[in-house]
Amino acid sequence: MISISKLLCGLKTESDGLRYDDPNGKKKQIKHRGKHSGRPVVVWNSTVRCNLGCKHCYAAAEDEEGEGELSTSDAKKMIMDLADYGVPVLIFSGGEPLIRDDLFELIQFTKDQGIRAVISTNGTLLDRENVDRAVKAGADYIGVSVDGVPEVNDEFRGEKGAFDRAVKGIRNSLEGGLKTGLRYTITEYNMGDMEKVINMLREVGVDRYCFYHLDYSGRGEDIKEHDLSRNETRQAVRKLFTLTESFHQEGFPIEVLTVGNYVDAPFLYLYVKENYGEERAQAVYQLLKKNGGDGTGERISAIDAEGEVHPNQFWRSYSFGNIKERSFGDIWEDTSDELMKGLKNKEKMLKGKCADCQFSEICRGGSRLRALKIHGDVWKPDPKCYLREDEIR
C-alpha cells in the first residue's frame, strides 16, 4: 500500500511504523521492528464461500461449501504459527469471512497472540449483532468493498440492493466504534464513479479510502479486457492525488491509499516534484524507499482456505507449500523454491524497461502476476506501468 494522504498531505496514521518505519506517526503504531522486523502482513482467505458473485473476485468465490477448508483447530494452529514467526497483521478475507461461524472466535484468538486483526468484507452481512461481536473479539479494522454508485455496484456484484446493504453495514460498523474504510477496485465499469462514491460515503462518516488496481486472478482475469488503459490509469491516479489534496484543504483529513500497482510510487514522486519542488519530492522519495515497492513474496503473503501459502492474495495459481505440513516461517524463508528466491531478489530478476528504470528501488517492478498473465514471463515488465519512457530513464 502507498499512503497518498501521508506523502502528499502529512496525515499521520497508526500504520506509518509498518509502512515507513516512521517514529513521528501516532503513538499506537504497527511496527516492523523487533519481533515483527521484516515479517509479512498475511491475508487469510478463510473461506471460498460468498453470498455475492462479484465480477472482479480474485478468489472466484461462490455460494457453495468448499472442500478441505481449515477447521477451527487448524486455524488456531496457523495463527499460533504466524505469531511465533512475528507476523504483525492478519487480514481475514474470503470469499466472505463473515460466513465462517468461528470468525469472531478466531479474531479474539488472533488478538490474544498479539497480532492485529483486520476484516475484509463486502459489508452486506455487517448487521449490528456481527458488529458487536467483532468489537467484543477485538477487531482492529474493517474494510468494506464498494465498487461504484448503487446501480453500478449492484450490477458489478450480481445482486440488487448490495450497495444499500453495504452502506448499512458501514453505518453499523462506524456506530459500533470500529475503524471502517472503503475498498474500491477501479475498472472501466466504474472509473467515472470514484469521486461520487467518496462523497457519498463521506456523508456516512468514512474517512479511509483504499484504491485498488485490478490484478488478473480468478474472475478478475476474466474481465482484464475491461481494465483501464495505461493512460486512463495514469489519469485516474492523478485525479486521486488532486482529490486527496482538495479534501485535506477543505478540512476533511481523509486517509487515501493505493494498492496493487507500485508504479504509483514514482508517479507520486514526480507529481510532488512538479508541484512542490525537489526538496519535498526527495523527502517523499525516502519514505517510498522505506516502503520498499512491491512486497510480493516479502512483506505480503496469503494463505488460502485450505492452508496453501501464496506469493500474495491475488497470486493463487502458485503455492510454496501448506501450513499443515510445514511452519509458515519455514515455507516463507525457503529460497530453494526458485520463485521465492526470485521474489526476494526482484531487482536482479527484472527484465526490459523494469531492469533499467531509475525508480526500481521504490517500485520493484509492480505486479509480477500481471506480467505472467500477459507476457507468460514473471520477470517481464508489468503491462500496467504507465510511466513515459523519458520518466523511466
C-alpha positions as CSV (number, residue, x, y, z in Angstrom):
1,M,0.0,0.0,0.0
2,I,1.1,3.6,-0.7
3,S,-0.4,6.2,1.6
4,I,-1.2,9.2,-0.7
5,S,-2.6,11.2,2.2
6,K,0.6,10.9,4.3
7,L,3.0,11.6,1.4
8,L,1.0,14.5,-0.1
9,C,-0.7,15.9,3.0
10,G,1.3,14.7,6.0
11,L,-1.6,12.7,7.5
12,K,-0.3,10.5,10.4
13,T,-1.8,7.1,11.0
14,E,-1.1,4.1,13.1
15,S,0.3,2.2,10.1
16,D,3.2,4.7,9.5
17,G,5.5,2.5,11.6
18,L,4.7,-0.5,9.5
19,R,5.0,1.1,6.0
20,Y,7.6,3.8,6.6
21,D,9.3,2.9,10.0
22,D,8.2,6.4,10.9
23,P,8.7,7.3,14.6
24,N,6.7,10.5,14.2
25,G,3.4,8.8,13.5
26,K,0.6,8.2,16.1
27,K,1.8,6.7,19.4
28,K,0.0,3.4,18.9
29,Q,1.7,2.2,15.7
30,I,2.0,-1.1,14.0
31,K,5.8,-1.6,13.5
32,H,8.2,-3.7,11.6
33,R,10.7,-3.7,14.4
34,G,11.9,-6.3,16.9
35,K,9.9,-9.4,16.6
36,H,8.0,-8.1,13.6
37,S,11.1,-6.9,11.7
38,G,10.7,-7.9,8.0
39,R,7.7,-10.1,8.6
40,P,4.9,-10.1,6.1
41,V,1.3,-9.0,6.5
42,V,-0.8,-12.1,5.9
43,V,-4.1,-12.3,4.1
44,W,-6.0,-15.4,5.0
45,N,-8.7,-16.3,2.5
46,S,-10.6,-18.0,5.3
47,T,-13.4,-19.5,3.1
48,V,-14.2,-19.8,-0.6
49,R,-17.9,-19.2,0.1
50,C,-19.5,-15.8,-0.6
51,N,-23.1,-14.5,-0.7
52,L,-22.3,-12.4,-3.7
53,G,-20.8,-13.1,-7.2
54,C,-18.5,-10.1,-8.0
55,K,-17.1,-9.8,-11.5
56,H,-13.6,-9.0,-10.2
57,C,-13.3,-11.6,-7.4
58,Y,-9.7,-12.8,-7.4
59,A,-10.8,-15.9,-5.4
60,A,-13.6,-16.8,-7.8
61,A,-15.8,-17.2,-4.7
62,E,-19.3,-18.7,-4.9
63,D,-22.1,-19.5,-2.5
64,E,-21.0,-23.2,-2.1
65,E,-19.2,-25.1,0.6
66,G,-15.5,-25.5,-0.1
67,E,-13.8,-28.8,0.5
68,G,-10.8,-29.1,2.8
69,E,-11.1,-25.7,4.4
70,L,-9.1,-25.2,7.6
71,S,-11.1,-26.2,10.7
72,T,-11.2,-24.1,13.8
73,S,-8.4,-26.1,15.4
74,D,-6.4,-25.9,12.1
75,A,-6.8,-22.1,12.0
76,K,-5.7,-21.7,15.6
77,K,-2.6,-23.7,14.9
78,M,-1.9,-21.5,11.9
79,I,-2.4,-18.3,14.0
80,M,0.0,-19.5,16.7
81,D,2.5,-20.3,13.9
82,L,2.1,-16.8,12.5
83,A,2.5,-15.3,15.9
84,D,5.7,-17.3,16.6
85,Y,7.1,-16.1,13.3
86,G,6.3,-12.4,14.2
87,V,3.5,-11.6,11.6
88,P,2.2,-8.2,12.6
89,V,-1.2,-8.3,10.8
90,L,-3.7,-11.0,9.8
91,I,-6.4,-10.0,7.4
92,F,-9.5,-12.2,7.4
93,S,-10.7,-12.3,3.9
94,G,-12.6,-14.7,1.7
95,G,-14.9,-15.3,-0.1
96,E,-16.9,-13.6,2.6
97,P,-15.3,-14.2,6.0
98,L,-18.5,-13.4,7.9
99,I,-19.9,-16.7,6.6
100,R,-17.5,-18.6,8.9
101,D,-19.2,-19.5,12.2
102,D,-16.0,-19.3,14.1
103,L,-14.8,-15.9,12.7
104,F,-15.1,-14.0,15.9
105,E,-13.6,-16.7,18.0
106,L,-10.6,-16.7,15.6
107,I,-10.3,-12.9,15.7
108,Q,-10.2,-13.0,19.5
109,F,-7.6,-15.8,19.4
110,T,-5.5,-13.7,16.9
111,K,-5.6,-10.7,19.3
112,D,-4.6,-12.9,22.2
113,Q,-1.5,-13.9,20.2
114,G,-0.5,-10.3,19.8
115,I,-1.5,-10.0,16.1
116,R,-3.5,-7.1,14.7
117,A,-6.8,-8.4,13.2
118,V,-8.5,-6.9,10.1
119,I,-11.7,-8.0,8.4
120,S,-12.1,-7.6,4.6
121,T,-15.8,-7.9,3.7
122,N,-18.5,-7.0,1.2
123,G,-20.3,-5.4,4.1
124,T,-23.7,-6.9,3.4
125,L,-23.6,-9.1,6.5
126,L,-22.5,-6.4,8.9
127,D,-25.6,-6.3,11.0
128,R,-25.5,-4.9,14.5
129,E,-25.0,-8.3,16.0
130,N,-22.0,-9.1,13.9
131,V,-20.5,-5.6,14.6
132,D,-21.0,-6.1,18.3
133,R,-19.3,-9.5,18.1
134,A,-16.4,-8.0,16.1
135,V,-15.9,-5.3,18.7
136,K,-16.0,-7.8,21.5
137,A,-13.5,-10.0,19.7
138,G,-11.1,-7.1,19.3
139,A,-11.1,-6.5,15.6
140,D,-8.9,-3.5,14.7
141,Y,-10.3,-2.5,11.4
142,I,-13.0,-3.5,8.8
143,G,-12.5,-2.8,5.1
144,V,-15.7,-2.8,3.1
145,S,-15.7,-3.2,-0.7
146,V,-17.9,-0.8,-2.7
147,D,-17.3,-0.5,-6.4
148,G,-19.4,2.3,-7.8
149,V,-22.6,4.2,-7.4
150,P,-25.6,2.0,-6.4
151,E,-26.6,0.7,-9.8
152,V,-23.0,0.1,-11.0
153,N,-22.0,-1.6,-7.7
154,D,-25.1,-3.9,-7.8
155,E,-24.5,-4.9,-11.4
156,F,-20.8,-5.5,-10.6
157,R,-21.6,-7.6,-7.6
158,G,-24.5,-9.5,-9.1
159,E,-27.2,-8.6,-6.6
160,K,-29.7,-5.8,-6.5
161,G,-29.5,-3.9,-3.2
162,A,-25.9,-4.9,-2.5
163,F,-24.9,-1.2,-2.3
164,D,-27.5,-0.2,0.2
165,R,-26.8,-3.3,2.4
166,A,-23.0,-2.5,2.3
167,V,-23.7,1.1,3.3
168,K,-25.9,0.0,6.1
169,G,-23.1,-2.3,7.2
170,I,-20.7,0.5,7.2
171,R,-23.0,2.7,9.3
172,N,-23.4,-0.2,11.8
173,S,-19.7,-0.6,12.0
174,L,-18.9,3.1,12.5
175,E,-21.7,3.4,15.1
176,G,-20.3,0.4,16.8
177,G,-17.0,2.2,17.2
178,L,-14.9,0.2,14.6
179,K,-12.5,1.9,12.3
180,T,-14.0,1.3,8.9
181,G,-12.8,2.0,5.4
182,L,-13.8,1.8,1.8
183,R,-12.1,-0.6,-0.8
184,Y,-12.6,0.3,-4.4
185,T,-11.3,-1.6,-7.4
186,I,-11.2,0.6,-10.4
187,T,-12.1,-0.7,-13.9
188,E,-13.9,0.6,-17.0
189,Y,-17.2,-0.2,-15.3
190,N,-16.7,2.4,-12.5
191,M,-13.9,4.7,-13.5
192,G,-16.2,7.7,-13.5
193,D,-17.7,7.0,-10.1
194,M,-14.6,7.4,-7.9
195,E,-15.3,10.9,-6.6
196,K,-19.1,10.3,-6.3
197,V,-18.5,7.2,-4.1
198,I,-16.0,9.0,-1.9
199,N,-18.5,11.9,-1.4
200,M,-21.4,9.5,-0.8
201,L,-19.6,7.6,1.9
202,R,-18.0,10.7,3.3
203,E,-21.5,11.7,4.4
204,V,-21.8,8.3,6.2
205,G,-18.6,9.0,8.1
206,V,-16.0,7.0,6.2
207,D,-12.6,8.7,6.2
208,R,-10.4,5.9,4.8
209,Y,-10.3,5.0,1.1
210,C,-8.2,2.2,-0.5
211,F,-7.9,2.5,-4.3
212,Y,-7.2,-1.0,-5.8
213,H,-5.8,-1.6,-9.2
214,L,-7.2,-4.7,-10.9
215,D,-5.0,-7.8,-10.7
216,Y,-5.6,-10.7,-13.1
217,S,-6.7,-13.6,-10.9
218,G,-9.9,-15.6,-10.6
219,R,-12.8,-13.7,-12.2
220,G,-10.6,-10.6,-12.3
221,E,-8.6,-12.3,-15.1
222,D,-11.9,-12.9,-17.0
223,I,-12.5,-9.1,-17.1
224,K,-9.0,-7.9,-17.8
225,E,-10.1,-6.5,-21.1
226,H,-12.2,-4.1,-19.0
227,D,-9.1,-2.9,-17.1
228,L,-8.1,0.7,-17.6
229,S,-5.6,1.5,-20.3
230,R,-2.2,2.8,-19.1
231,N,-3.2,6.4,-20.0
232,E,-6.6,6.0,-18.2
233,T,-4.9,4.6,-15.2
234,R,-2.4,7.5,-15.1
235,Q,-5.3,10.0,-15.3
236,A,-7.3,8.2,-12.6
237,V,-4.3,8.1,-10.2
238,R,-3.5,11.8,-10.8
239,K,-7.2,12.5,-10.1
240,L,-6.8,10.7,-6.8
241,F,-3.9,12.9,-5.9
242,T,-5.8,16.1,-6.6
243,L,-8.9,14.8,-4.8
244,T,-6.8,14.0,-1.7
245,E,-5.3,17.5,-1.7
246,S,-8.7,19.1,-2.1
247,F,-10.3,17.1,0.7
248,H,-7.5,18.0,3.1
249,Q,-7.6,21.6,2.1
250,E,-11.4,21.6,2.9
251,G,-10.7,20.3,6.4
252,F,-11.6,16.6,5.6
253,P,-8.5,14.6,6.6
254,I,-9.3,11.5,4.6
255,E,-6.8,8.7,4.5
256,V,-6.2,7.6,0.9
257,L,-4.1,4.6,-0.2
258,T,-3.4,2.9,-3.5
259,V,-2.9,-0.9,-3.7
260,G,-1.7,-3.3,-6.5
261,N,0.4,-1.1,-8.8
262,Y,3.7,0.2,-7.4
263,V,4.3,2.5,-10.4
264,D,2.0,4.8,-8.3
265,A,5.1,5.4,-6.2
266,P,7.4,7.0,-8.8
267,F,4.3,8.8,-10.3
268,L,3.6,10.3,-6.9
269,Y,7.3,11.4,-6.5
270,L,7.1,13.0,-9.9
271,Y,3.8,14.7,-9.0
272,V,5.3,16.1,-5.8
273,K,8.5,17.3,-7.6
274,E,6.3,19.1,-10.3
275,N,4.0,20.8,-7.8
276,Y,6.1,21.2,-4.6
277,G,9.7,21.2,-5.6
278,E,12.8,19.0,-5.4
279,E,13.3,19.2,-1.6
280,R,9.8,18.0,-0.8
281,A,10.0,15.3,-3.5
282,Q,13.2,13.9,-2.0
283,A,11.6,13.6,1.4
284,V,8.7,11.7,-0.2
285,Y,11.2,9.5,-2.2
286,Q,13.0,8.5,1.0
287,L,9.7,7.4,2.6
288,L,8.8,5.5,-0.6
289,K,12.2,3.8,-0.4
290,K,11.4,2.7,3.1
291,N,8.1,1.4,1.9
292,G,10.1,-0.8,-0.5
293,G,8.0,-1.1,-3.6
294,D,6.0,-4.2,-4.4
295,G,6.3,-6.6,-1.5
296,T,5.0,-9.8,-3.1
297,G,6.9,-12.7,-1.6
298,E,8.4,-10.5,1.1
299,R,6.1,-8.1,3.0
300,I,2.8,-9.5,1.9
301,S,1.7,-13.1,1.8
302,A,-1.5,-15.1,1.5
303,I,-2.9,-18.3,2.9
304,D,-5.9,-19.8,1.2
305,A,-8.8,-21.7,2.8
306,E,-7.1,-25.0,2.5
307,G,-3.8,-23.8,4.0
308,E,-1.7,-23.2,0.8
309,V,0.8,-20.3,1.0
310,H,0.8,-18.0,-2.0
311,P,3.0,-15.0,-3.0
312,N,0.2,-12.6,-2.4
313,Q,-3.6,-12.7,-2.1
314,F,-4.1,-12.4,-5.9
315,W,-1.5,-15.0,-7.0
316,R,-3.4,-18.2,-6.3
317,S,-2.0,-20.3,-9.1
318,Y,1.3,-20.9,-7.3
319,S,1.8,-22.4,-3.8
320,F,5.0,-22.5,-1.8
321,G,3.6,-25.2,0.5
322,N,0.9,-25.9,3.0
323,I,0.9,-24.8,6.6
324,K,-0.5,-28.2,7.7
325,E,2.8,-29.8,6.5
326,R,5.4,-27.1,7.4
327,S,5.5,-24.0,9.5
328,F,4.8,-20.7,7.8
329,G,8.3,-19.4,8.6
330,D,9.9,-22.4,7.0
331,I,7.8,-22.0,3.9
332,W,8.3,-18.3,3.7
333,E,12.1,-18.4,4.0
334,D,12.7,-21.4,1.8
335,T,14.6,-20.0,-1.1
336,S,15.2,-23.4,-2.6
337,D,11.9,-22.5,-4.4
338,E,13.1,-20.6,-7.4
339,L,10.1,-18.3,-7.5
340,M,10.5,-17.4,-3.8
341,K,14.2,-16.8,-4.3
342,G,13.5,-14.5,-7.3
343,L,10.8,-12.6,-5.5
344,K,13.2,-11.8,-2.7
345,N,15.7,-10.5,-5.2
346,K,13.4,-8.8,-7.7
347,E,15.9,-6.1,-8.8
348,K,18.3,-8.8,-10.1
349,M,15.5,-10.6,-11.9
350,L,13.5,-7.9,-13.7
351,K,13.8,-7.6,-17.5
352,G,13.1,-5.0,-20.1
353,K,12.4,-1.4,-19.1
354,C,12.0,-2.5,-15.4
355,A,15.6,-3.6,-15.3
356,D,16.8,-0.1,-16.4
357,C,14.2,2.0,-14.6
358,Q,15.6,4.8,-12.4
359,F,12.7,4.1,-9.9
360,S,13.3,0.3,-9.4
361,E,14.0,0.7,-5.7
362,I,10.6,2.3,-5.0
363,C,8.6,0.2,-7.4
364,R,10.4,-3.1,-7.8
365,G,8.6,-4.0,-11.0
366,G,5.0,-3.7,-10.0
367,S,2.8,-6.7,-10.4
368,R,4.7,-9.9,-11.3
369,L,1.3,-11.7,-11.7
370,R,0.1,-9.3,-14.4
371,A,3.5,-9.7,-16.2
372,L,3.0,-13.5,-16.0
373,K,-0.6,-13.4,-17.2
374,I,0.1,-11.1,-20.2
375,H,3.7,-11.9,-21.2
376,G,4.0,-15.5,-19.9
377,D,7.2,-14.4,-18.1
378,V,7.1,-13.5,-14.5
379,W,10.1,-11.1,-14.8
380,K,8.9,-9.1,-17.8
381,P,7.5,-5.6,-17.3
382,D,4.2,-5.1,-15.6
383,P,1.8,-4.3,-18.5
384,K,0.1,-1.6,-16.3
385,C,3.3,0.5,-16.0
386,Y,2.1,3.9,-17.2
387,L,5.3,5.9,-16.9
388,R,6.5,7.6,-20.1
389,E,9.9,6.5,-21.5
390,D,11.5,9.8,-20.5
391,E,10.3,9.3,-16.9
392,I,11.7,5.8,-16.7
393,R,15.1,6.9,-17.9
